[in-house]
């Protein structure tokens, strides 16, 4: 099980780097759905990582309306329902920096 979780984290980190050379439209189509799925992962570190990446992407103006519409409800769920306080905190931070 550990290997699978590490693979998911590695994939998320790779996507965050690839996203820097993509248009916001490409990010909305290809990256956002993966990040939203990661926010529903059973492993707290994966959810935490997805929230951190969202903060990075917001900081470099890669998140626009189509992405934000999908992301906000997922972040709201994490803030309200996740059992890990660190995940809740990162979800809160990510929500604060969304455009």
Secondary structure as a PSIPRED ss2 file (coil, helix, strand):
# PSIPRED VFORMAT (PSIPRED V4.0)

   1 X C   1.000  0.000  0.000
   2 X H   0.000  1.000  0.000
   3 X H   0.000  1.000  0.000
   4 X H   0.000  1.000  0.000
   5 X H   0.000  1.000  0.000
   6 X H   0.000  1.000  0.000
   7 X H   0.000  1.000  0.000
   8 X H   0.000  1.000  0.000
   9 X H   0.000  1.000  0.000
  10 X H   0.000  1.000  0.000
  11 X H   0.000  1.000  0.000
  12 X H   0.000  1.000  0.000
  13 X H   0.000  1.000  0.000
  14 X H   0.000  1.000  0.000
  15 X H   0.000  1.000  0.000
  16 X H   0.000  1.000  0.000
  17 X H   0.000  1.000  0.000
  18 X H   0.000  1.000  0.000
  19 X H   0.000  1.000  0.000
  20 X C   1.000  0.000  0.000
  21 X C   1.000  0.000  0.000
  22 X C   1.000  0.000  0.000
  23 X C   1.000  0.000  0.000
  24 X H   0.000  1.000  0.000
  25 X H   0.000  1.000  0.000
  26 X H   0.000  1.000  0.000
  27 X H   0.000  1.000  0.000
  28 X H   0.000  1.000  0.000
  29 X H   0.000  1.000  0.000
  30 X H   0.000  1.000  0.000
  31 X H   0.000  1.000  0.000
  32 X H   0.000  1.000  0.000
  33 X H   0.000  1.000  0.000
  34 X H   0.000  1.000  0.000
  35 X H   0.000  1.000  0.000
  36 X H   0.000  1.000  0.000
  37 X H   0.000  1.000  0.000
  38 X H   0.000  1.000  0.000
  39 X C   1.000  0.000  0.000
  40 X C   1.000  0.000  0.000
  41 X C   1.000  0.000  0.000
  42 X C   1.000  0.000  0.000
  43 X C   1.000  0.000  0.000
  44 X H   0.000  1.000  0.000
  45 X H   0.000  1.000  0.000
  46 X H   0.000  1.000  0.000
  47 X H   0.000  1.000  0.000
  48 X H   0.000  1.000  0.000
  49 X H   0.000  1.000  0.000
  50 X H   0.000  1.000  0.000
  51 X H   0.000  1.000  0.000
  52 X H   0.000  1.000  0.000
  53 X H   0.000  1.000  0.000
  54 X H   0.000  1.000  0.000
  55 X H   0.000  1.000  0.000
  56 X H   0.000  1.000  0.000
  57 X H   0.000  1.000  0.000
  58 X H   0.000  1.000  0.000
  59 X H   0.000  1.000  0.000
  60 X C   1.000  0.000  0.000
  61 X C   1.000  0.000  0.000
  62 X C   1.000  0.000  0.000
  63 X C   1.000  0.000  0.000
  64 X C   1.000  0.000  0.000
  65 X H   0.000  1.000  0.000
  66 X H   0.000  1.000  0.000
  67 X H   0.000  1.000  0.000
  68 X H   0.000  1.000  0.000
  69 X H   0.000  1.000  0.000
  70 X H   0.000  1.000  0.000
  71 X H   0.000  1.000  0.000
  72 X H   0.000  1.000  0.000
  73 X H   0.000  1.000  0.000
  74 X H   0.000  1.000  0.000
  75 X H   0.000  1.000  0.000
  76 X H   0.000  1.000  0.000
  77 X H   0.000  1.000  0.000
  78 X H   0.000  1.000  0.000
  79 X H   0.000  1.000  0.000
  80 X H   0.000  1.000  0.000
  81 X H   0.000  1.000  0.000
  82 X C   1.000  0.000  0.000
  83 X C   1.000  0.000  0.000
  84 X C   1.000  0.000  0.000
  85 X H   0.000  1.000  0.000
  86 X H   0.000  1.000  0.000
  87 X H   0.000  1.000  0.000
  88 X H   0.000  1.000  0.000
  89 X H   0.000  1.000  0.000
  90 X H   0.000  1.000  0.000
  91 X H   0.000  1.000  0.000
  92 X H   0.000  1.000  0.000
  93 X H   0.000  1.000  0.000
  94 X H   0.000  1.000  0.000
  95 X H   0.000  1.000  0.000
  96 X H   0.000  1.000  0.000
  97 X H   0.000  1.000  0.000
  98 X C   1.000  0.000  0.000
  99 X C   1.000  0.000  0.000
